[in-house]
Structures are given as C-alpha cells and as structure tokens.
Amino acid sequence: MAKTQPTEIFSTLKSYVQKLSDGERTPAEIGAALNDWAKESAESLRGKIHDEVESAVLKMGFVKREEFDALVAQVHALQKKSGMKPATKAAKKSTKVKTTAKKVSKKAVKK
C-alpha cells in the first residue's frame, strides 16, 4: 500500500472504507493496515532523506566522521612506526577579546 500519488492514496482509503462498511474487515484490521502503511512510508522517507543528505555532503567535499577518525588512527600508526612523536591536540588559546572602553566624561551644561 506504499503508493505516493494522492489519487491512489484516496482510492485505497476509499476501498478500506468500503470493506469496512461491507463488513469484510474490522476497524482493528483497517487500523493495523494503516499503521503498517505509515511505518513503511516513514522508513522509505528516512532512507530517501539519508541518501539525499549524503549525496549533498559528498558534493560539498565533506567526509564522514568515521572516515576522519580512521584517517587520524592511520596517521598515528604511521607516526609510531616512523618513530615520530604523535601529534596531540593543540592547546586551546584563550580567545578573550579585550575591549578598551573609552570613558566618557559628562560635562554639565549651564544655561
């Protein structure tokens, strides 16, 4: 029942209502069928969104976190093998911005 066009969805719903009114199906059966359809549609939509996001990210030149972590591990392994000291994360420097506030003196204006 995973149809995407609105007319097909409405015709499917109409057939369920007809089966319900004819007594061929119970409300519980129709509810279960609609619930299954909703779950299948959600899974399909999630998959399409995932594929689209992944495609866009690759076009932008980004890498996945797993790929980055694997590359870091490989670099560390090569550094150990060559006898180099493994690079560590750079110490974070304080990025406080000093503001120099000018003191404004208020002069009383006498009339």
Buried (B, 14 or more C-beta within 10 A) or exposed (E): BEEEEEEEBEEBBEEBEEBBEEEEBEEEEBEEBBEEBEEEBEEEEEEEEEEEEEEEEEEEEEEEEEEEEEEEEEEEEEEEEEEEEEEEEEEEEEEEEEEEEEEEEEEEEEE
